[in-house]
């Protein structure tokens, strides 16, 4: 009797993580000092969270995407976020609307070059569990898996399932000594993580280099350090294997970001991660997928709010063609 053929992936990208509802308040000039004053330019509805932002961008690029994560609030605004995501063609069947639950809400203050987020993430991540565990069947049926780093056992369950199914895993802001960083095929490290956990890396170039080396020693996959307007760094971990299209293990490369007029930097990291996922789906080289992710993040910074109105594939390609980086 002939062997039963292996099941083919049914989803391009599976994402597990934050699903939030909020607003972006854009202010004129810089974020004010304590007891200062800021002039509001506009207030915009936002559908946000790391996984959510990446999912919206991927859907815009024509990628079939499934999204799971924290519970959806039993409120009109949170249900509105769910309806918005479904309207973009994102598979939200794994998201649970919890009766009586207020949902994850945030307010982002954006001054153009930076953003400050106010939310209830301490309650979400530091009290009782407010999410379902990942659907392992969905992970096995995906071509790429992406997981937010802060959901404890749910994060690790997602990462382990992806590795067991030999599905490429993308994540962000995982500590270099963590199991998640070791399992990831691509890990993007933001300036936000450095400011919180490794502040010396933002104050000293030598400290940043030392931190980068720690990631290369602990990781096998592609490590990318983003840093706003500073050149980003990327390299394959030293335990990785050489392969066609990959940066040689331990060889650091740099890429200066495209200079654009920033309107709203909220969602830059989410869209960068989406660009990495898209590049993996296309089978691109490390250089190509990092360039694409950087261009995507640059364009998202020229729009508002966040990732809600992401650029098209044509717009990203045009920016790449017109840029010398």
C-alpha positions as CSV (number, residue, x, y, z in Angstrom):
1,X,0.0,0.0,0.0
2,X,1.5,3.4,-1.0
3,X,2.6,5.7,1.8
4,X,0.2,8.5,2.6
5,X,1.6,11.8,1.2
6,X,2.7,14.3,3.8
7,X,0.2,17.1,4.4
8,X,1.1,20.3,2.6
9,X,1.2,23.7,4.4
10,X,-2.1,25.5,4.3
11,X,-1.0,28.8,5.7
12,X,2.0,30.9,4.7
13,X,2.6,32.5,8.1
14,X,1.4,31.6,11.6
15,X,1.9,34.3,14.3
16,X,1.3,34.1,18.0
17,X,1.4,37.1,20.3
18,X,0.0,40.5,21.2
19,X,-3.4,41.6,19.9
20,X,-4.2,45.1,21.2
21,X,-6.8,47.8,20.6
22,X,-5.8,51.4,21.0
23,X,-5.3,54.9,19.7
24,X,-2.3,56.9,18.5
25,X,-2.1,60.5,19.6
26,X,0.2,62.4,17.3
27,X,1.8,65.5,18.9
28,X,3.6,68.5,17.5
29,X,7.3,68.7,18.2
30,X,9.0,66.6,20.8
31,X,7.5,64.6,23.7
32,X,7.2,67.1,26.6
33,X,9.3,67.0,29.7
34,X,7.5,66.4,33.1
35,X,5.0,69.2,33.8
36,X,5.3,70.3,30.2
37,X,2.8,70.7,27.4
38,X,2.2,68.9,24.1
39,X,0.0,70.0,21.2
40,X,-2.1,67.3,19.7
41,X,-2.1,67.1,15.9
42,X,-4.6,64.2,15.5
43,X,-5.9,61.1,17.3
44,X,-6.3,57.9,15.3
45,X,-7.8,54.5,15.9
46,X,-5.2,51.8,16.1
47,X,-5.1,48.0,15.9
48,X,-1.8,47.0,17.4
49,X,0.5,44.6,19.2
50,X,3.7,42.9,17.8
51,X,2.0,39.9,16.2
52,X,-0.9,42.0,15.0
53,X,1.2,44.6,13.3
54,X,3.3,41.9,11.5
55,X,0.1,40.1,10.5
56,X,-1.5,43.2,9.0
57,X,1.6,44.0,6.9
58,X,1.9,40.4,5.7
59,X,-1.8,40.3,4.7
60,X,-1.2,43.5,2.7
61,X,1.7,41.7,0.9
62,X,-0.7,38.9,-0.1
63,X,0.6,36.4,2.5
64,X,-2.0,34.0,3.9
65,X,-1.7,34.6,7.6
66,X,-3.1,33.0,10.8
67,X,-3.0,35.0,14.1
68,X,-3.4,33.7,17.6
69,X,-2.5,35.2,21.0
70,X,-4.1,36.9,24.0
71,X,-7.9,37.0,24.5
72,X,-10.0,39.6,22.7
73,X,-11.9,41.9,25.0
74,X,-15.7,41.6,25.2
75,X,-16.1,45.3,24.3
76,X,-17.2,47.1,21.1
77,X,-13.7,48.5,20.5
78,X,-11.9,45.2,20.9
79,X,-14.5,43.4,18.8
80,X,-13.8,46.2,16.3
81,X,-10.2,45.2,16.2
82,X,-11.2,41.6,15.5
83,X,-13.5,42.6,12.7
84,X,-10.8,44.8,11.2
85,X,-8.3,41.9,11.2
86,X,-10.8,39.6,9.6
87,X,-11.6,42.2,7.0
88,X,-7.9,42.1,5.9
89,X,-8.2,38.4,5.2
90,X,-6.3,37.3,8.4
91,X,-7.4,34.0,9.8
92,X,-8.5,34.9,13.4
93,X,-10.3,31.6,14.1
94,X,-7.9,30.9,16.9
95,X,-8.5,34.2,18.8
96,X,-11.0,33.9,21.7
97,X,-13.4,36.6,22.7
98,X,-13.6,36.2,26.5
99,X,-16.9,37.1,28.1
100,X,-16.5,40.0,30.6
101,X,-12.9,40.5,29.6
102,X,-11.8,44.1,29.0
103,X,-9.1,43.3,26.5
104,X,-5.6,44.7,26.0
105,X,-5.8,48.4,25.4
106,X,-3.1,51.0,24.7
107,X,-2.5,54.6,24.0
108,X,0.6,55.5,22.0
109,X,2.0,59.0,22.0
110,X,4.0,59.7,18.8
111,X,6.1,62.7,18.3
112,X,7.3,61.6,14.8
113,X,10.8,60.3,15.6
114,X,9.8,58.3,18.7
115,X,6.7,56.8,20.4
116,X,5.8,56.2,24.0
117,X,3.3,53.4,24.7
118,X,0.9,53.4,27.7
119,X,-1.0,50.1,28.2
120,X,-1.9,47.3,30.6
121,X,0.8,44.9,29.6
122,X,2.0,44.4,33.2
123,X,-1.4,43.0,34.0
124,X,-1.5,40.9,30.8
125,X,1.9,39.3,31.2
126,X,2.5,39.5,35.0
127,X,-0.7,38.1,36.5
128,X,-2.9,35.2,35.5
129,X,-2.8,33.8,32.0
130,X,-4.9,35.7,29.6
131,X,-4.5,33.7,26.4
132,X,-5.0,30.2,25.0
133,X,-2.1,27.9,24.2
134,X,-1.1,27.8,20.5
135,X,-2.8,25.5,18.1
136,X,0.0,23.0,17.2
137,X,-1.8,21.8,14.1
138,X,-1.8,25.4,12.7
139,X,1.9,25.6,13.4
140,X,2.6,22.3,11.5
141,X,0.6,23.6,8.6
142,X,2.5,26.9,8.2
143,X,5.5,27.7,6.0
144,X,6.9,30.2,8.6
145,X,6.1,30.7,12.3
146,X,6.6,33.9,14.2
147,X,6.2,34.3,18.0
148,X,6.3,37.2,20.4
149,X,8.8,36.6,23.2
150,X,6.8,37.4,26.3
151,X,4.1,34.8,26.6
152,X,6.1,32.3,28.7
153,X,5.2,28.7,28.1
154,X,3.0,29.6,25.2
155,X,6.0,31.2,23.5
156,X,8.2,28.2,24.1
157,X,5.5,25.8,23.0
158,X,5.2,27.7,19.7
159,X,8.9,27.7,19.2
160,X,9.4,24.1,20.1
161,X,6.5,23.0,17.8
162,X,8.0,25.0,14.9
163,X,11.4,23.4,15.4
164,X,9.9,19.9,15.7
165,X,8.0,20.4,12.4
166,X,11.1,21.9,10.7
167,X,9.2,25.2,10.1
168,X,11.4,28.3,10.1
169,X,10.9,30.4,13.3
170,X,11.1,34.2,13.5
171,X,11.1,36.1,16.8
172,X,12.2,39.4,18.3
173,X,13.8,40.7,21.5
174,X,14.7,37.3,23.0
175,X,17.6,37.5,25.5
176,X,20.7,35.9,24.0
177,X,20.9,33.2,26.7
178,X,17.2,32.1,26.2
179,X,15.9,28.9,24.7
180,X,13.9,31.0,22.3
181,X,16.9,32.8,20.8
182,X,18.6,29.4,20.4
183,X,15.6,27.9,18.6
184,X,15.0,30.9,16.3
185,X,16.0,30.9,12.6
186,X,15.8,34.7,12.7
187,X,15.9,36.9,15.8
188,X,15.6,40.7,15.5
189,X,16.8,42.8,18.5
190,X,15.4,46.3,18.9
191,X,16.8,49.4,20.5
192,X,13.8,49.1,22.8
193,X,15.2,45.9,24.3
194,X,18.6,47.3,24.6
195,X,17.3,50.4,26.4
196,X,15.5,48.2,28.9
197,X,17.9,45.3,29.4
198,X,21.3,46.3,27.9
199,X,21.4,50.1,28.2
200,X,25.2,50.2,27.9
201,X,24.8,48.9,24.3
202,X,23.2,52.2,23.3
203,X,25.8,54.3,25.2
204,X,28.9,52.5,23.9
205,X,29.8,51.1,20.5
206,X,32.1,48.6,22.2
207,X,29.3,47.4,24.5
208,X,27.0,47.0,21.5
209,X,29.7,45.0,19.7
210,X,30.1,42.8,22.9
211,X,26.4,42.2,23.1
212,X,26.2,41.3,19.4
213,X,29.0,38.8,19.9
214,X,27.0,37.2,22.8
215,X,24.1,36.7,20.4
216,X,26.4,35.1,17.8
217,X,27.9,32.8,20.4
218,X,24.5,31.6,21.6
219,X,22.4,31.5,18.4
220,X,22.6,29.5,15.2
221,X,20.2,31.6,13.2
222,X,20.3,35.1,11.6
223,X,20.7,37.8,14.3
224,X,19.7,41.4,13.3
225,X,20.3,44.4,15.5
226,X,18.1,47.3,14.6
227,X,18.7,50.8,16.0
228,X,16.4,53.4,14.5
229,X,18.5,55.8,12.3
230,X,21.8,54.0,13.1
231,X,23.2,51.3,10.8
232,X,21.7,47.9,11.6
233,X,23.9,44.9,12.0
234,X,23.3,41.3,11.0
235,X,25.1,38.0,11.0
236,X,24.6,34.3,11.3
237,X,25.3,32.7,14.7
238,X,28.6,31.0,15.0
239,X,27.1,27.6,15.5
240,X,25.1,27.9,12.2
241,X,26.0,26.0,9.1
242,X,27.3,27.7,5.9
243,X,24.7,27.6,3.1
244,X,24.1,29.3,-0.2
245,X,22.5,32.8,0.2
246,X,23.4,32.9,3.9
247,X,25.9,35.3,5.5
248,X,28.9,33.2,6.7
249,X,28.6,32.3,10.4
250,X,30.0,35.1,12.6
251,X,30.6,37.6,9.7
252,X,28.9,40.9,10.7
253,X,27.4,43.0,8.0
254,X,26.0,46.5,8.2
255,X,23.2,48.3,6.5
256,X,22.3,52.0,6.8
257,X,18.6,52.6,6.9
258,X,16.9,54.5,4.1
259,X,16.4,58.1,5.0
260,X,12.7,59.0,5.0
261,X,10.5,61.7,6.4
262,X,9.1,60.1,9.6
263,X,5.5,60.7,10.3
264,X,4.9,58.0,12.9
265,X,7.5,55.4,14.1
266,X,4.9,53.2,15.8
267,X,4.9,49.8,14.1
268,X,8.5,50.0,12.7
269,X,9.6,46.9,14.5
270,X,6.5,44.9,13.7
271,X,6.8,45.8,10.0
272,X,10.5,45.0,10.0
273,X,9.7,41.6,11.3
274,X,7.0,41.1,8.7
275,X,9.6,42.0,6.0
276,X,11.9,39.3,7.4
277,X,9.1,36.7,7.2
278,X,8.2,37.7,3.7
279,X,11.8,37.3,2.6
280,X,11.9,33.8,4.1
281,X,8.8,32.9,2.3
282,X,10.4,34.0,-1.0
283,X,13.6,32.0,-0.3
284,X,15.7,35.2,-0.5
285,X,19.3,35.5,0.7
286,X,20.1,37.1,4.1
287,X,21.1,40.3,2.4
288,X,17.9,40.5,0.3
289,X,15.5,39.8,3.2
290,X,17.3,42.3,5.5
291,X,17.2,45.0,2.8
292,X,13.5,44.3,2.1
293,X,12.6,44.4,5.9
294,X,14.5,47.7,6.3
295,X,12.6,49.3,3.3
296,X,9.3,48.0,4.7
297,X,9.9,49.5,8.1
298,X,11.1,52.8,6.6
299,X,7.9,53.1,4.5
300,X,5.7,52.3,7.5
301,X,7.3,55.2,9.4
302,X,6.0,57.5,6.6
303,X,2.4,56.5,7.3
304,X,0.0,56.5,10.3
305,X,-1.3,54.9,12.3
306,X,1.4,52.2,12.8
307,X,0.9,49.2,10.5
308,X,-2.8,49.8,9.9
309,X,-2.1,51.4,6.5
310,X,1.0,49.5,5.3
311,X,2.6,49.9,1.9
312,X,2.1,47.6,-1.0
313,X,4.7,45.3,-2.4
314,X,5.0,47.6,-5.4
315,X,5.8,50.6,-3.1
316,X,8.5,48.6,-1.3
317,X,10.1,47.5,-4.5
318,X,10.0,51.1,-5.9
319,X,11.8,52.3,-2.7
320,X,14.4,49.6,-3.0
321,X,15.0,50.5,-6.7
322,X,15.3,54.2,-6.0
323,X,17.7,53.7,-3.0
324,X,21.4,53.1,-3.2
325,X,21.7,51.1,0.0
